[in-house]
Amino acid sequence: MTFVNFIKTSFSLISLLLILSHSIAQETNNASDIIDKQKHYNGMDIFALEYISDPRISPDGKKIIYTLNSNDIMTDKTKSNLWVIEADGKNNRPLLSGKGSYSSARWSPKGDRIVYKSSIEGSTQLYIRWMDTGQTALISDLRKSPSSLSWSPDGKHIAFTMPVLAEKAKLIKKRTMPKGAEWSKPAIVIDSIRYQRDGSGITPPSHNHIFIIPANGGTERQLTSGDFQHNGPLSWNPDSKSILFSANRNEGWERQTIESDIFSIDTSGQLQQISDEEGAESSPSYSPDGSKIAYLRKPNLKLSYVKSTLVVMNSDKSKVKQLTEKLDQSIDTFHWEGNSKSLYFSYDSRAIRYVDQVTLTGKTKTIVNGLSGTTIGRPYVSGSYTVSANDVIAYTQGSASRPADLSVYKSKKSTKLTHVNEDVLGYKQLGSVHEVIYNSSLDNQEIQGWYITPPDFNPNKKYPLIIEIHGGPGLSYGPNFSAELQQMATAGYVVFYDNHRGSKGYGTQFSLLLENKYSSPDDFADHMSGVDAMIAKGFIDEKNLFIAGGSAGGIATAYAVGLTDRFNAAVAVKPVINWISKTLTADSSIGQIRHQFPGWPWDHYEHYWKRSPLSLVGNVTTPTMVMTGENDRRTPISETEQYYQALQLLGVDTMMVRIPGSPHGIAGRPSRLLTKVDHTLAWFKRYRTDLDKNTNP
């Protein structure tokens, strides 16, 4: 062998060894990636997660029916099945389960039957199930989906609400087509102010009415009449002869906000008005003994936040008393105690949902707290409960690491009955959720927030930061499980979120700090002070800061990049960009103009424009992605298009992501939730300075 051949052969062997070494290393890295995906939360886990909602405890407090929700990877829809469990945790088993969905289970007064809704045979109908034999029967043939199901105390009827189409406006006489002709679809004629609804699009005029149907099946009978919206929940008088409900039956009701009264209608259709106060009286409920009526009251104030209070009066309309006036929080729902001497009610305080008990004299005590877990996309405060005749409480309870399970409060003790996600999350290392309290640079106002650290977090390292801003703005986040934010944490980010001024659960004064100024430098200061508080902890990479948010959070994101260039990149999801165009094109215009602005947009043009992110677009240098559903009627995609076009004209890096078929709630389909987060992370990765763009973070 010549020296040259020796060198060539040696070089070939070395090259081969290097290739083999790289291949082995690559396979090792791939295997490591697979192990990490199994070890940590992965986006596709959304199809394996389950959560419990709508717990319904039996009248005797011995059994609980609950809805078990899961995401079907083949249909890309959330499926709901009904399960039943004893209050001591025994005999947890499916009641109605399969590929179809079953929901809204309601116990009969004696607990021997349930009524529920299902579309298993096509349209949504009512079914009865006998709990002793398991036999079921279809009892309805309804044209539209029913809501607010309520048994009569004697068990003979079920009341519900259902929309009834109004007569269509006719301006012209339809022309006769030649036989076999195919003409264009007819014009859609609209002459009502409430003509669209997010999730439904352009909606033909309809009015919600109250019906009853025999519990053994038959023909439904409409009780209410008139072109008004008659709303649940419905409450029967203990004598089974009449039903309480709320409605705004005023002339011009379509243009009014925070206005409804309590009415009673008997089974023959005789209507009686119970209340006529200024504002909204809603959710009326007879006491078990029929002597009193409880309801929620909200004054008709032209403010962005108006709290609801719990009120009780005698059934003859005398002795009206506010029970929760001293509590500076809004009441969500309530239930009577079995002996009619007190009520249970829920409310949110500092990102925690509580159930308190209040006597008829107004004395209050906390019974349970920590209701949560029924929204799994983002960490919103949520949760529901019901109470039996003997005061056993069934409620949903999640945590920072788990969506909602079922818990029960009995004999002064709370017990968790289910653990529906241990098969998925029990062996995974999730991002850890930590609280952070800081003060806003604007006025030293205290702000509560949280941050999620990545799995395998090392406080001695530096991590990129995402601030994710909640919607509303009058909603609130909490220390709750979030599929979206966990996916971000798995990608190596510290994820920070706050309850900025205007968020729910911190009292009236805090909620009104954004009165007539969202978005503004005020809430911007809250967010940036939170970012600085996170940097001060020592593990945030100041050169890799990112901002995102949806709905009101999308507005705040777009507004923020008009005020600062500190962020590497931004993702504004379903934002409002121009308040003048938004309030005249969205389905929420009537309430929004009255409660969030000083007057009409044409009378207060400068005010609307000052609050619009588009007014600051000339300042923007931050690469910004905008994302909205193409069927969104709450923050129409025309808003996104305006911002995208403006950024393009200015030469700012931008990208528009349109979600086909999606309304405002993009995460309503699991694949859309993944699309939202995947595009967000891909956009942020493009502008990170701490990693090789050819590797996964």
Disulfide bonds with the S-S distance in Angstrom:
none
